[in-house]
């Protein structure tokens, strides 16, 4: 019985207090970052949580843009934003991450974010990655 009560209490906390949550609206600072791509900017999927340990929700944004020069390819880059004095400041592009489609946050803690992404396997059509990979992101401290 005590275990059920503890689970109920944990599930009732705001997600960012214990881990992360997907933002329902893209913060203006992230849209402004995406605007550098002009008409190629396609939007962003944003997860908020505290990765710096200061108690303020920072952000991991998957910013999408068209490749340009015709075609229908989309590039998605993982960008980190640190909250400083209430504003989200771009703090880096995640390097070395295989292009993939973010599926879910596996874990979010101070100093490390793990995400599951869909990745292309040999023989996959460019529309349809079939593999899954867990990717670790170490935010700047």
N, C-alpha and C positions, 0 to 999 in steps of 0.2 A: 504494500500500500504506500509506504513512504516514497518509493521509486516513482510511482505514478504521479504523486503530488509534485515531486521535484521536476519531472518531465513537463508537467502542466505549467509550472512557474517559468521554466526556461523557454518554453514555446510562446509564452505570453510577452516576453521582453521584446523591445524593438530589435530588429535584426542587426542594425549597425552597432548596437551596444555589445553584441556578442560575436558578430562576424561581419556581414556585409549585406547589402540589398541592392537590387537593380533600381536605378533611378527611373521614376515615371516620366520625368521631363528632363531633357538634356540641359544641363546648366549652361548659362550664357557664355561663360568663359570657354567652355569646350566647343560650343557652336562658333565662337569667334576664332578659335584655333583652326577649326575646319574650314572657315571662310577663306583661308589662304589658298585653298584649291579652287576658288571661284565656283563656276557652274559644275565642276566635277565633283564637288562635295555632296555626298549622299546621306549624311547623317552619322549618328554615333549611338552605340549601345554603351551605357554607362553603369558601372557598379561603384557604389560608395561604401567605404569602410575605413577604419583607422589603420593604415599600415605604418605610420610613423611613431605611434605610441603616445601621441600628445592628447588623445581624447577627442580630436576633431575628425570628422569624416573626410578622408581624402578620396580620390577617384581613380579608377582604372577605366579608360575609355577605348572602345574599339571603333576607330574612326574609319569610315568607308568613303572611297572616292572612285570615280570611274578612271580607267587607265588612260583615256583620251585617245586621240588619233584613230577614231572609229572603233568598231567592235563593241562588245558588251561586257568586257572584263571589269571586275571590281577588285580594288586593292583594299585590304583591311589591315590597319596597323594598330598595335596596342600602344597606347600613350598613357603615361602616368601624370597625375596632377596632385600636387600637395596643397593642402589648405593652409594659407598663411594670412593671419589677421582677417579671417572670414572669406577670403577670395581664393579660388582655385588657380594655382600657378602651374604652368607646364613644367614638369621636372624631369622629363625624359621619354625617349622612345624605347620600347622594349626591343633590344637587339637580338638577332639570332633565332627569333621565333619563326618556325615554319609557317607559311601562310596557312591559315586554317579558319574554321568557323567556330567561334566560341560557343560552347554548349552550356556549361555551368561552372560555377566556382566550386572547387573541391574543398579548399580550405583557405581561410583568410586570417592571418595573424600578423602581429607586429613583425616587420622585417621579411615576410614571405607570403606570397599569394600563389596558390596552385589552381590552375584552370584546366578543364577538359575541353579539348578542341577536336573537331573533325578534321582529318588530314587525308590527302590523296594517297591511295595505294596504287601499285602498278596496275595498269589497265583501267583505272577509273576515268570516266568521262570528266571533263573540266567542270561540269555542272554539279557533280555528285560525289564528293569525297565519302569513302566508306570506312576509313579507319578512325580510331580514336587514340589520342595521346594526352597524357597529363604533362603540363608544362609548368615549371616553377619560375616565378618572377621574384627577383630580389629588388625591392624598391630602393632608391637612394636614401641614405640615412641623414 
